Amino acid sequence: MRRPSPPRRRVALAAATAATAGLGMMLGGPAFADGGGGSGAVVTKAAIDPALVAGRGADLGIAEQNAFNAATNGTIIGPSTQAYTLPAEATGREAVQLTPGQYVEFTLPSATNAITVRYSIPDAPSGGGITSPLDVSVNGRDHRAMTLTSQYAWLYNEYPFSNDPNAGPLHPDWWTTECSCVPDQTTPAPVFPTPFRPNHFYDEQRLLLGHTYPAGAKLRLTVPAGAATTTIDVLDSQLVAPPKFDLFAANVLFFGADPTGQRDSADAMDQAIAFAQQHDLKVYVPPGTYQVNRHIIVDNVTIEGAGSWYTIFKGHQVTLSTPAPDGSIHTGVGFYGKDASVGGSHNVHLSGFAIVGDVRERIDTDQVNGIGGALSDSTIDGLYIHHTKVGIWLDGPMDNLKITDNVIADQIADGINFHTGVTDSLVQNNSIRNTGDDGLAMWSEKIADANDTFDHNTVQTPVLANGIAIYGGTDNTVSNNLVADPIREGSGLQAGSRFNAVPFAGHLWFTNNTTVRAGTYELNWNIGLGAIWIYALQSTISNDIEVSGDNFLDNTYNAIMLVSDFPVKDLYSISNVHFSNIEVDGTGTSVVSARAAGSATFQNVVARNVGAVGVNNCGSFHFTSAGSEFSLTDLGGNTGGGTTGPWLASWELPNTITCNDRPPVVAPPAPSPWS
């Protein structure tokens, strides 16, 4: 599994002090559509008016409503992007905090029989989480109880994090921003407050209401007496179809599977799969909760559930008596193809069920993912994956996989990762929320991922790293996605030569994507990042990169960043990058920040509400009389700007040094429609 490089000591290149990361983005009030007749229902998409992101992201029939737009007698917290705080990890950087007796009440925008509540409750004083009740009522009656938990939230410290709120730094030999030092090389030794870097505060829970309520019904979440302080972020509501039944399949109940979850059903699943393979049948899993505490190996089989709200595979994390050959020290519930080294699996089709794991800590050698292995000529459709390490982690080489219409939430690491030689594959119309690492990633370690597409997905609140990241590879496409609210040390979109990925080759397309409140604070560099971040760390990036039709909205810092790490800035450069037909609405600093040698072209890049000089051009920091080592080419149509004038002014071209390493940050106004 991927591990980040240890942070390097930053090199201070300007006397300006770092701008605070605690910048709020006001949303301009609840002037959004009600989504279908629910008077007073404020439906958002990435916490802004859905019209601003039309055609981008997933469409799964789920209505998103932010608690800060609902009726409440609680306290709105935020807006803020200050790392390690509850508002920063909330959708839209705001949430509602409730103490016992307080409520938040949502007006349902359309017919609803199922809800998902995104929330946070405190950790136990010594870690490990607590449980706390929440009352759900509709129109003042039909009360139901939810039992919330923080057992899968609240991590601390440096990567790969700790469950102990009282632990000191895990890596005293790393440069640490809080003390501007390497702790074990510093006298006197620095003292760090505890908890140190708390994060991953939120979790979510689903509830079938048992009745269909019409648009306009009032759904209230109330914290009962004696319960913990509860922070409510988002209510997702939807109309779930009835369970699906299949009478002409190998029903797992006939093989001894237990739908009550009292007995382990893994062996029964194996028997049903073997029977289905022998008789050319599908495997059908009726409604129920099935206990599975290990991997189910799948090859040449179709497994269908009754729907992800009805058929649930739920397992305990199990400690292995001896580590597995791959380094795993635990196992848990998951559906795995065969390893690529033995040819992988083919013709696997998984649909209509939930996978709920029991992963509470990040151990990168552990294979405790929802879906794993190598799956060629296969499909994964309509799943709900919760509390595993990575929702879907594929180890190639493998080919022709389609991942569609899934919801992946609350992962310790990535949402979906194409690792090593995944080709001709598609990830489309999926919702990814609250990952502990990249939401979606292609990682071409050793062998290139090629001809793959991430299309029409929604990625929200990755706690660490990027919304969508492409690490090396050939001829890959990122299109029509919506990425919002990355939290720390990452961007909405990234192309990076890092993690020992093979160099980029051919083309890379970022087409018609929208980012919202993207570009985070890079803790180790002590600077803000761009909503799209092109990063040369281990090799030069010179393949054709086309960034076209994208919208970068409410950017916390820069919209576009091109950077090489300082120790290798004279080894690796970035060129052949082309930006066209782009709208930038609001930047805390510049539109473009160039911190590398190289070049890029710009055509029809329109910007407004820009907080600093349009181009922050540091090049490779040699500041020669010939100008910056990074050149910008104006191909026309680049208009608009902010308080400093046109964002791409003639005096900035082609390579005027405009380097302000850490400019003051001006929080932009809320995004609005373009005329």
FENQUIRA-V701757 format. One record per pair of residues at least 24 apart in sequence whose ideal C-beta (glycine too) atoms are under 10 Angstrom apart, sorted by the first residue. I is the first residue (numbers start at 1). J is the second residue. Records with the same first field share a line. If there is no record, write none. Layout:
BEGIN
I=J, J
END
This chain:
BEGIN
1=160, 326, 327, 362, 363, 364, 365, 366, 367, 369, 389, 390, 393, 413, 414, 417, 419, 437
2=364, 393, 413, 414, 417, 419, 437, 438, 441, 443, 445, 465, 471, 498, 499, 500, 501
3=159, 160, 364, 365, 499
4=158, 159, 160, 437, 464, 465, 489, 498, 499, 524
5=498, 499, 500, 524, 537, 538, 565
6=158, 159, 171, 173, 174, 175, 524
7=158, 159, 171, 174, 175, 176, 177, 489, 522, 523, 524, 525
8=174, 175, 524, 525, 565, 566, 567
9=174, 175, 176, 180, 181, 182, 524, 566, 567
10=175, 177, 180, 522, 523, 524, 525, 526, 527, 566
11=525, 566, 567, 569, 621, 661
12=180, 526, 661, 662
13=527, 566, 595, 618, 621, 623, 659, 661, 662
14=618, 659, 660, 661, 662, 663
15=661, 662
16=660, 661, 662, 663, 664
17=526, 662, 664
18=177, 521, 525, 526, 527, 528, 661, 662, 665
19=521, 526, 527, 528, 557, 588, 589, 662, 663, 664, 665, 666
20=80, 81, 82, 521, 664, 665
21=80, 81, 82, 83, 84, 85, 88, 488, 520, 521, 522, 523, 528, 556, 557, 588, 665
22=78, 79, 80, 81, 82, 83, 85, 87, 88, 93, 521, 665, 667
23=79, 80, 81, 82, 93, 517, 521, 528, 556, 557, 588, 611, 665, 666, 667, 668
24=78, 79, 80, 81, 82, 87, 93, 94, 667
25=78, 79, 80, 81, 92, 93, 94, 485, 516, 517, 553, 554, 555, 556, 586, 588, 667, 668, 669, 670, 671
26=79, 92, 93, 94, 554, 667, 668, 669, 670
27=66, 68, 69, 79, 92, 93, 94, 517, 554, 670, 671
28=669, 670, 671, 672
29=69, 670
30=65, 66, 68, 69, 70
31=69, 670
32=65, 66, 69
33=109
34=63, 65, 107, 108, 109, 110, 215, 216
35=63, 64, 65, 108, 109, 110, 215, 237
36=63, 108, 109, 110, 111, 215, 216
37=108, 109, 110, 111, 214, 215, 216
38=63, 65, 106, 107, 108, 109, 110, 111, 112, 214, 215, 216, 217, 218, 237
39=107, 109, 215, 216
40=69, 70, 71, 105, 106, 107, 108, 109, 216, 218
41=65, 69, 70, 106, 107, 108, 109, 110, 215, 216, 217, 218, 237
42=66, 68, 69, 70, 106, 107, 109
43=69, 107, 109, 110, 237
44=68, 69, 91, 92, 234
45=458, 460, 482, 484, 514, 516
46=91, 92, 458, 459, 460, 461, 482, 483, 484, 485, 514, 515, 516, 517, 553, 554
47=79, 90, 91, 92, 93, 94, 233, 234, 460, 484, 485, 516, 517, 554
48=92, 484, 514, 516, 517, 553, 554, 670, 671, 672
49=670, 671, 672, 673
51=673
52=514, 516, 551, 553, 554, 585, 670, 671, 672, 673, 674
53=458, 482, 484, 513, 514, 515, 516, 551, 553, 671
54=514
55=456, 480, 482, 512, 514
56=456, 457, 458, 479, 480, 481, 482, 483, 512, 513, 514, 515, 516, 550, 551
57=429, 430, 431, 456, 457, 458, 459, 460, 480, 481, 482, 483, 484, 513, 514, 516
58=404, 405, 406, 407, 428, 429, 430, 431, 432, 455, 456, 457, 458, 459, 480, 481, 482
59=405, 429, 431, 456, 458
60=236, 238, 382, 405, 406, 407, 429, 430, 431, 458
61=110, 237, 238, 239, 240, 241, 405
62=114, 115, 116, 236, 237, 238, 239, 407, 431, 458
63=106, 108, 109, 110, 112, 115, 215, 235, 236, 237, 238, 239
64=91, 92, 109, 116, 118, 234, 235, 236, 237, 431, 458, 460
65=104, 106, 107, 108, 109, 115, 219, 234, 235, 236, 237
66=90, 91, 92, 94, 95, 96, 104, 106, 118, 232, 233, 234, 235
67=91, 92, 94, 95, 96, 97, 98, 104, 105, 106, 117, 118, 119, 221, 231, 232, 233, 234, 235
68=92, 93, 94, 95, 96, 104, 232, 233, 234
69=94, 96, 104, 106, 107
70=96, 103, 104, 105, 106, 107, 218, 219, 220, 221, 232, 235
71=103, 104, 105, 106, 107, 218, 220
72=96, 97, 98, 102, 103, 104, 105, 106, 220, 221, 232
73=98, 99, 101, 102, 103, 104, 105, 222
74=98, 99, 101, 102, 103, 104, 221, 223, 229, 230, 231, 232
75=99, 102, 229, 231
76=104
77=231
79=517, 667
81=485, 486, 487, 488, 517, 519, 520, 521, 528, 556, 557, 588, 665, 667
82=521
83=197, 198, 199, 463, 487, 488, 489, 520, 521, 523
84=156, 195, 196, 197, 198, 199, 201, 487, 488, 523
85=198, 199, 201, 487
86=120, 198, 201, 202, 231, 233
87=201, 231, 233
88=199, 201, 461, 463, 485, 487, 488, 520, 521
89=120, 153, 199, 200, 201, 202, 231, 233, 434, 461, 462, 463, 485, 487, 488
90=118, 120, 201, 202, 231, 232, 233, 234, 461, 485, 487
91=118, 202, 233, 234, 433, 434, 460, 461, 484, 485, 516, 517
92=233, 234, 460, 461, 484, 485, 516, 517, 554
93=461, 484, 485, 487, 517, 554, 556
94=233
95=119, 120, 201, 202, 231, 232, 233, 234
96=221, 230, 231, 232, 233
97=223, 229, 230, 231, 232
98=134, 221, 222, 223, 227, 228, 229, 230, 231, 232
99=223, 227, 228, 229, 230
100=132, 222, 223, 224, 225, 226, 227, 228, 229, 230
101=222, 223, 224, 225, 227
102=221, 222, 223, 229, 230, 232
103=134, 135, 137, 220, 221, 222, 223, 232
104=219, 220, 221, 222, 223, 230, 232, 235
105=137, 140, 218, 219, 220, 221, 222, 235
106=217, 218, 219, 220, 221, 232, 234, 235, 237
107=215, 216, 217, 218, 219
108=138, 139, 213, 214, 215, 216, 217, 218, 219, 235, 237
109=215, 216, 217, 237
110=213, 214, 215, 216, 237, 238, 239
111=212, 213, 214, 215, 217, 237, 238, 239
112=138, 209, 211, 212, 213, 214, 215, 217, 219, 235, 236, 237, 238, 239, 240
113=207, 208, 209, 210, 211, 212, 213, 237, 238, 239, 240, 241, 242, 309
114=206, 207, 208, 209, 210, 212, 236, 237, 238, 239, 240, 309
115=144, 146, 205, 206, 207, 208, 209, 213, 219, 221, 235, 236, 237, 238
116=204, 205, 206, 207, 234, 235, 236, 237, 238, 384, 407, 409, 433
117=146, 148, 203, 204, 205, 206, 207, 219, 221, 230, 232, 233, 234, 235, 236
118=202, 203, 204, 205, 231, 232, 233, 234, 235, 236, 409, 410, 433, 434, 460, 461
119=146, 148, 149, 150, 153, 201, 202, 203, 204, 205, 221, 230, 231, 232, 233, 234, 235
120=148, 150, 153, 154, 200, 201, 202, 203, 228, 229, 230, 231, 232, 233
121=148, 149, 150, 153, 154, 201, 202, 203, 223, 227, 228, 229, 230, 231
122=150, 153, 154, 201, 228, 229, 230, 231
123=150, 151, 153, 154, 155, 156, 163, 165, 195, 198, 201
124=150, 151, 154, 163, 165
125=165, 166
126=163, 164, 165, 166
127=151, 154, 155, 156, 162, 163, 164, 165, 166, 167, 195, 360
128=154, 163, 164, 165, 360
129=153, 154, 163, 203, 360
130=154, 228
131=227, 228
132=223, 224, 226, 227, 228, 229, 230
133=222, 223, 224, 225, 226, 227, 228, 230
134=205, 207, 221, 222, 223, 224, 227, 228, 230, 232
135=220, 221, 222, 223, 224, 227
136=207, 209, 219, 220, 221, 222, 235
137=218, 219, 220, 221, 222
138=209, 211, 213, 217, 218, 219, 220
139=213, 214, 216, 217, 218, 219, 220
140=218, 220
142=209, 210, 211, 213, 217, 219
143=220, 222
144=207, 208, 209, 210
145=207, 224
146=205, 206, 207, 221
147=205
148=203, 204, 205, 223, 227, 228, 230
149=203, 205, 387
150=201, 202, 203, 228
151=203, 358, 360, 387
152=200, 202, 203, 204, 357, 358, 359, 360, 386, 387, 410, 411, 412
153=198, 199, 200, 201, 202, 203, 360, 410, 434
154=195, 198, 199, 200, 201, 202, 203, 360
155=195, 197, 198, 199, 200, 201, 360, 361, 362, 412, 436, 463, 464
156=194, 195, 196, 197, 198, 199, 200
157=192, 194, 195, 196, 197, 198, 199
158=196, 197, 523
159=197, 362, 364, 436, 437, 464, 465, 489
160=361, 362, 363, 364, 412, 413, 436, 437
161=197, 199, 200, 361, 362, 412, 436, 463, 464
162=195, 196, 197, 361, 362
163=360, 361, 362
164=194, 195, 196
165=194, 195, 196, 198
166=194, 195, 196
167=192, 194, 195, 196
168=192, 194, 196
169=196, 197
170=196, 197
174=524
175=523, 524
176=523, 524
177=521, 522, 523, 524, 525, 526
178=523
180=526
197=488, 523
199=436, 463, 464, 487, 488
200=362, 410, 411, 412, 434, 435, 436, 463, 464, 487
201=231, 233, 434, 463, 487
202=231, 233, 234, 409, 410, 433, 434, 461, 463
203=386, 387, 409, 410, 434
204=233, 234, 236, 386, 387, 407, 409, 410, 433, 434
205=386, 409, 410
206=236, 238, 240, 308, 309, 312, 354, 356, 384, 386, 407, 409
207=309
208=240, 309, 310
209=237, 240
212=239, 240
213=237, 239
233=434, 461
234=433, 460, 461
236=407, 431, 433
238=309
240=307, 308, 309, 310
241=306, 307, 309, 310
242=306, 307, 310
243=286, 287, 305, 306, 307, 309, 310, 311, 352
244=284, 286, 287, 304, 305, 306, 307, 310, 311, 351, 352, 382
245=284, 286, 287, 306
246=281, 282, 283, 284, 285, 286, 304, 305, 306, 352
247=284
248=281, 282, 284
249=276, 281, 282, 283, 284, 285, 302, 303, 304
250=274, 275, 276, 277, 278, 279, 281, 282, 283, 284, 285, 301, 302, 303
251=281, 282, 283, 284, 285, 286
252=276, 283, 284, 285, 286, 288, 290, 303, 305, 311
253=284, 285, 286, 288
254=284
255=283
257=285, 286, 288, 290, 291, 292
258=288, 289, 290, 291
259=285, 286, 287, 288, 289, 290, 291, 311, 312
260=288, 289, 290, 291
261=288, 289, 290, 291, 292, 312, 313, 314, 315
262=289, 291
263=290, 291
264=290, 291, 292, 293, 294, 315, 316
265=289, 290, 291, 292, 293, 296, 313, 315
266=290, 291, 292, 293, 294, 295, 296, 313, 315, 333
267=292, 294
268=292
269=294, 296, 297, 298, 303, 313, 335
270=294, 296, 297
272=296, 301, 303
273=297, 298, 299, 300, 301, 302, 303
274=301
276=300, 301, 302, 303
277=301
282=349, 351
283=349, 350
284=311, 352
285=310, 311, 312, 313, 352, 353
286=310, 311
287=311, 312, 353
288=312, 313
289=313, 314, 354, 356
290=314, 315, 333, 353
291=315, 316, 333
292=316, 332, 333, 334, 335, 355, 356, 357
293=317, 318, 331, 332, 333, 358
294=318, 320, 331, 332, 333, 334, 336
295=328, 331, 332, 333, 334, 335, 336, 337, 367, 368, 369, 372, 373
296=333, 334, 335, 336, 350, 355
297=334, 335, 336, 337, 338, 339, 345, 373
298=335, 336, 337, 338, 345, 347, 348, 349, 350, 371, 373, 375, 378
299=336, 337, 338, 343, 344, 345, 346, 347, 348, 373, 374, 375, 378
300=345, 346, 347, 348, 349, 377, 378
301=335, 345, 347, 348, 349, 350, 378
302=347, 348, 349, 350, 351, 378, 379
303=335, 348, 349, 350, 351, 352, 353
304=349, 350, 351, 352, 353, 381, 382
305=350, 351, 352, 353, 354, 382, 383, 384
306=352, 353
307=351, 352, 353, 354, 382, 384
308=351, 352, 353, 354, 355, 382, 383, 384, 385, 386, 405, 406, 407
309=352, 353, 354, 384
310=352, 353, 354
311=351, 352, 353, 354, 383, 384
312=353, 354, 355, 356, 384, 386
313=353, 354, 355, 356, 357, 370, 383, 385
314=354, 355, 356, 357, 358, 386, 387
315=355, 356, 357, 358, 359, 368, 387, 388
316=357, 358
317=357, 358, 359, 360, 361, 363, 366, 368, 387, 388, 389
318=358, 368
320=366
323=365, 366
324=365, 366, 367
326=365, 366, 367, 395
327=363, 364, 365, 366, 367
328=363, 365, 366, 367, 368
329=363, 365, 366, 368
330=358, 359, 361, 363, 365, 366, 367, 368, 389
331=366, 367, 368
332=357, 358, 359, 366, 367, 368, 369, 370, 387, 388, 389
333=357, 358, 359, 368, 369, 370, 387, 388
334=367, 368, 369, 370, 371, 372, 373, 385, 388, 389, 390, 392, 393
335=369, 370, 371, 372, 373, 375, 380, 383, 385, 392
336=367, 369, 370, 371, 372, 373, 374, 375, 393, 395
337=371, 372, 373, 374, 375, 376, 378, 394, 395, 398, 401
338=373, 374, 375
339=372, 373, 374, 395
340=373, 374, 375, 376, 394, 395, 396, 397, 398, 420, 421, 422, 447
341=374, 395, 397
342=374
343=374, 376, 397, 398
344=373, 374, 375, 376, 377, 378, 394, 395, 396, 397, 398, 399
345=373, 374, 375, 376, 377, 378, 398
346=374, 375, 376, 377, 378, 398, 399, 400
347=375, 376, 377, 378, 379
348=373, 374, 375, 376, 377, 378, 379, 380, 401
349=375, 377, 378, 379, 380, 381, 402
350=375, 378, 379, 380, 381, 382, 383, 403, 406
351=379, 380, 381, 382, 383, 404, 405, 406
352=381, 382, 383, 384
353=382, 383, 384, 385
354=382, 383, 384, 385, 386, 407
355=383, 384, 385, 386, 387, 388, 391, 392, 408
356=384, 385, 386, 387, 388, 410
357=385, 386, 387, 388, 389, 391, 410, 411, 412
358=387, 388
359=386, 387, 388, 389, 390, 410, 411, 412, 413, 436
360=387, 412
361=389, 412
362=389, 411, 412, 413, 436, 437, 464
363=389, 412, 413
364=389, 412, 413, 437
366=390, 412, 413
367=393, 395
368=393, 412, 413
369=393, 394, 411, 412, 413, 414, 416, 417
370=406, 408, 411, 415, 416
371=401, 403, 406, 408, 416
372=419
373=398
374=398, 399, 401, 419, 420, 421, 422
375=399, 400, 401, 403, 422, 425
376=400, 401, 422, 423, 424, 425
377=401, 402, 424
378=402, 403, 425
379=403, 404, 426
380=404, 405, 406, 416, 427, 430
381=405, 406, 429, 430
382=406, 407
383=407, 408, 430
384=408, 409, 431
385=409, 410, 411, 415, 416, 430, 432
386=410, 411
387=411, 412
388=412, 413
389=413, 414, 436, 437
390=414, 415, 416, 417, 419, 435, 436, 437, 438, 441
391=415, 416, 417, 430, 432, 435, 439, 440
392=416, 417, 418, 427, 430, 432, 440
393=417, 418, 419, 441, 443
394=418, 419, 420, 421, 422, 425, 449
395=419, 420, 421, 422, 445
396=420, 421, 422, 423, 425, 444, 445, 446, 447, 448, 449
397=421, 422, 423, 446, 447, 448, 449
398=422, 423, 424, 425
399=423, 424, 425, 450, 451
400=424, 425, 426, 451
401=425, 426, 427, 452
402=426, 427, 428, 453
403=427, 428, 429, 430, 440, 454, 457
404=428, 429, 430, 455, 456, 457
405=429, 430, 431
406=430, 431, 432, 457
407=431, 432, 433, 458
408=432, 433, 434, 435, 439, 440, 457, 459
409=433, 434, 435, 460, 461
410=434, 435, 436
411=435, 436, 437, 439, 462, 463
412=436, 437, 463
413=437, 438, 441, 464, 465
414=438, 439, 440, 441, 443, 462, 465, 466, 469
415=439, 440, 441, 457, 459, 462, 467, 468
416=440, 441, 442, 454, 457, 459, 468
417=441, 442, 443, 449, 469, 471
418=442, 443, 444, 449, 452, 454, 470, 471, 473, 476
419=443, 444, 445, 446, 447, 449, 471, 499
420=444, 445, 446, 447, 448, 449, 501, 502
421=445, 446, 447, 448, 449, 450, 473, 502
422=447, 448, 449, 450, 451, 452, 473, 476
423=447, 448, 449, 450, 451, 452, 473, 474, 475, 476
424=449, 450, 451, 452, 453
425=449, 450, 451, 452, 453, 454, 476
426=451, 452, 453, 454, 455, 477
427=452, 453, 454, 455, 456, 457, 468, 478, 481
428=453, 454, 455, 456, 457, 479, 480, 481
429=455, 456, 457, 458, 480
430=454, 455, 456, 457, 458, 459, 481
431=457, 458, 459, 460, 482
432=457, 458, 459, 460, 461, 462, 467, 468, 481, 483
433=458, 459, 460, 461, 462, 484, 485
434=460, 461, 462, 463, 485, 487
435=459, 460, 461, 462, 463, 464, 465, 466, 467, 486
436=462, 463, 464, 465, 487
437=462, 463, 464, 465, 466, 469, 490
438=462, 464, 465, 466, 467, 468, 469, 470, 471, 486, 490, 494
439=465, 466, 467, 468, 469, 481, 483, 486, 490, 492
440=466, 467, 468, 469, 470, 478, 481, 483, 493
441=465, 466, 467, 468, 469, 470, 471, 494, 496, 499
442=468, 469, 470, 471, 472, 473, 476, 478, 495, 501, 508
443=469, 470, 471, 472, 473, 496, 498, 499, 500, 501
444=470, 471, 472, 473, 474, 476, 497, 499, 500, 501, 502, 503, 504, 505
445=471, 472, 499, 500, 501, 502
446=472, 500, 501, 502
447=472, 473, 501, 502
448=472, 473, 474, 475, 476, 501, 502, 503, 504, 505, 506
449=473, 474, 475, 476, 501, 502
450=474, 475, 476, 505, 506
451=475, 476, 477, 506
452=476, 477, 478
453=477, 478, 479, 480, 509, 511
454=478, 479, 480, 481, 493, 510, 513
455=479, 480, 481, 511, 512, 513
456=480, 481, 482, 512, 513
457=481, 482, 483, 513
458=482, 483, 484, 514
459=483, 484, 485, 486, 492, 493, 515
460=484, 485, 486, 516
461=485, 486, 487, 517
462=486, 487, 488, 490, 491, 492, 520
463=487, 488, 489, 490
464=488, 489, 490, 520
465=489, 490, 491, 494, 520
466=490, 491, 492, 493, 494, 495, 496, 518, 520, 529, 532, 533, 535
467=491, 492, 493, 494, 513, 515, 516, 518, 531
468=492, 493, 494, 495, 510, 513, 515, 532
469=493, 494, 495, 496, 498, 499, 533, 535
470=494, 495, 496, 501, 504, 508, 510, 534, 545
471=495, 496, 497, 498, 499, 500, 501, 502, 504, 535, 537, 538
472=496, 497, 498, 499, 500, 501, 502, 503, 504, 505, 508, 538, 539, 541, 543
473=501, 502, 503, 504, 505, 506, 508, 543
474=502, 503, 504, 505, 506, 507, 508, 543
475=504, 505, 506, 507, 508, 509, 543, 544
476=504, 506, 507, 508, 509, 510
477=507, 508, 509, 510, 511, 546
478=508, 509, 510, 511, 512, 513, 532, 547, 550
479=509, 510, 511, 512, 513, 548, 549, 550
480=511, 512, 513, 514, 549, 550
481=510, 511, 512, 513, 514, 515, 550
482=513, 514, 515, 516, 551
483=513, 514, 515, 516, 517, 518, 531, 532
484=514, 515, 516, 517, 518, 553, 554
485=515, 516, 517, 518, 520, 554, 556
486=515, 517, 518, 519, 520, 529, 531, 533, 556
487=520, 521
488=520, 521, 522, 523
489=520, 521, 522, 523, 524, 525, 529
490=518, 519, 520, 522, 529, 533
491=515, 518, 519, 520, 522, 529, 530, 531, 532, 533, 534, 535, 555, 557, 558, 560, 561
492=516, 517, 518, 519, 520, 529, 530, 531, 532, 533, 550, 552, 553, 555, 559
493=518, 519, 530, 531, 532, 533, 534, 547, 550, 552, 560
494=529, 530, 531, 532, 533, 534, 535, 561
495=532, 533, 534, 535, 536, 541, 543, 545, 547, 562, 574, 577
496=533, 534, 535, 536, 537, 538, 541, 563
497=534, 535, 536, 537, 538, 539, 540, 541, 564, 568, 572, 574
498=535, 536, 537, 538, 539, 565
499=537, 538
500=538
501=537, 538, 539
502=539
503=536, 538, 539, 540, 541, 542, 543
504=534, 536, 539, 540, 541, 542, 543, 544, 545, 576
505=542, 543, 544
506=543, 544
507=543, 544, 545, 546, 576
508=534, 541, 543, 544, 545, 546, 547, 577
509=544, 545, 546, 547, 548, 549
510=534, 545, 546, 547, 548, 549, 550, 579, 582
511=546, 547, 548, 549, 550, 581
512=548, 549, 550, 551, 581
513=547, 548, 549, 550, 551, 552
514=549, 550, 551, 552, 553, 583, 671
515=550, 551, 552, 553, 554, 555, 559
516=551, 552, 553, 554, 555, 585, 586, 671
517=553, 554, 555, 556, 586, 668, 671
518=552, 553, 554, 555, 556, 557, 558, 559
519=552, 554, 555, 556, 557, 558, 559, 560, 561, 587, 588, 589, 593
520=556, 557
521=556, 557, 665
522=557, 561, 563
525=563, 565, 566, 595, 661, 662
526=661, 662
527=557, 558, 561, 563, 589, 593, 595, 661, 662, 663
528=555, 556, 557, 558, 561, 587, 588, 589, 590, 593, 662, 663, 665
529=555, 556, 557, 558, 561, 563, 593
530=555, 556, 557, 558, 559, 560, 561, 562, 563, 587, 589, 590, 591, 592, 593
531=555, 556, 557, 558, 559, 560, 561, 584, 587
532=558, 559, 560, 561, 562, 577, 579, 582
533=558, 560, 561, 562, 563, 593
534=560, 561, 562, 563, 564, 574, 577, 594, 596, 598, 600
535=561, 562, 563, 564, 565, 572, 574, 595, 596
536=562, 563, 564, 565, 568, 569, 571, 572, 573, 574, 575, 596, 597, 598
537=563, 564, 565, 567, 568, 572
538=565, 568, 571, 572
539=568, 571, 572
540=564, 568, 571, 572, 573, 574, 575, 596, 597, 598
541=572, 573, 574, 575, 576, 577, 596, 598
542=572, 573, 574, 575, 576, 577, 598, 599
543=575, 576, 577
544=576, 577, 578
545=574, 575, 576, 577, 578, 579, 600
546=576, 577, 578, 579, 580
547=577, 578, 579, 580, 581, 582, 600, 602, 605
548=578, 579, 580, 581, 582, 603, 604
549=580, 581, 582, 583, 604
550=579, 580, 581, 582, 583, 584, 605
551=581, 582, 583, 584, 585, 606, 671, 674
552=582, 583, 584, 585, 586, 587, 591, 605, 607, 671
553=583, 584, 585, 586, 587, 668, 670, 671, 672
554=585, 586, 587, 588, 609, 667, 668, 669, 670, 671
555=584, 585, 586, 587, 588, 589, 590, 591, 607, 609, 610, 611, 668, 671
556=586, 587, 588, 589, 611, 665, 667, 668
557=587, 588, 589, 590, 593, 611, 612, 616, 662, 663, 665
558=584, 587, 588, 589, 590, 591, 592, 593, 594, 610, 611, 612, 615, 616, 663
559=583, 584, 585, 586, 587, 588, 589, 590, 591, 592, 593, 605, 607, 610, 614, 647
560=584, 587, 590, 591, 592, 593, 594, 600, 602, 605, 607, 615
561=589, 590, 592, 593, 594, 595, 596, 616
562=592, 593, 594, 595, 596, 597, 598, 599, 600, 630
563=593, 594, 595, 596, 618
564=595, 596, 597, 598, 620, 621, 630
565=595, 596
566=595, 620, 621
568=596, 620
569=595, 596, 597, 618, 619, 620, 621, 622, 629
570=597, 620, 621, 622, 629
571=597, 620
572=596, 597, 598, 620
573=597, 598, 599, 619, 620, 629, 630
574=598, 599, 600, 630
575=599, 600, 630, 631
576=600, 601
577=601, 602
578=602, 603, 633, 635
579=603, 604, 605, 632, 635, 638
580=604, 605, 635, 637, 638
581=605, 606, 637
582=606, 607, 638
583=607, 608, 640, 671, 674
584=608, 609, 610, 614, 640, 641, 642, 647, 668
585=609, 610, 640, 668, 669, 670, 671, 672, 673, 674
586=610, 611, 642, 666, 667, 668, 669, 670, 671, 672
587=611, 612, 614, 642, 647, 665, 666, 668
588=612, 663, 664, 665, 666, 667, 668
589=613, 614, 616, 660, 662, 663, 664, 665, 666
590=614, 615, 616, 617, 642, 644, 647, 658, 660, 663
591=615, 616, 638, 640, 641, 642, 647, 648
592=616, 617, 630, 632, 647, 648, 652, 658
593=617, 618, 630, 658, 659, 660, 661, 663
594=618, 619, 620, 628, 629, 630, 631, 632, 655, 658, 659
595=619, 620, 621, 628, 630, 659, 661
596=620, 621, 628, 629, 630
597=621, 622, 628, 629, 630, 631
598=629, 630, 631
599=629, 630, 631, 632, 633, 654, 655
600=630, 631, 632, 633
601=631, 632, 633, 634, 635
602=632, 633, 634, 635, 636, 637, 638, 647, 648, 653
603=633, 634, 635, 636, 637, 638
604=635, 636, 637, 638, 639
605=634, 635, 637, 638, 639, 640, 647, 648
606=637, 638, 639, 640, 641, 647, 674
607=638, 639, 640, 641, 642, 646, 647, 648
608=639, 640, 641, 642, 647, 668, 669, 671, 672, 674
609=640, 641, 642, 643, 666, 667, 668, 669, 670, 671, 672
610=640, 641, 642, 643, 644, 645, 646, 647, 666, 668
611=642, 643, 644, 663, 664, 665, 666, 667, 668
612=642, 643, 644, 647, 658, 660, 663, 664, 665, 666
613=641, 642, 643, 644, 645, 647, 649, 652, 658, 659, 660, 663
614=638, 640, 641, 642, 644, 645, 646, 647, 648, 649, 652, 658
615=647, 648, 649, 652, 653, 655, 656, 658, 659
616=652, 658, 659, 660, 661, 662, 663
617=652, 653, 654, 655, 656, 657, 658, 659, 660
618=657, 658, 659, 660, 661
619=655, 657, 659
621=657, 659, 661
622=657
623=657, 659
624=655, 657
625=657
626=655, 657
627=654, 655, 656, 657
628=652, 654, 655, 656, 657, 658, 659
629=655, 657
630=654, 655, 657
631=655
632=656
640=674
642=666, 668
END
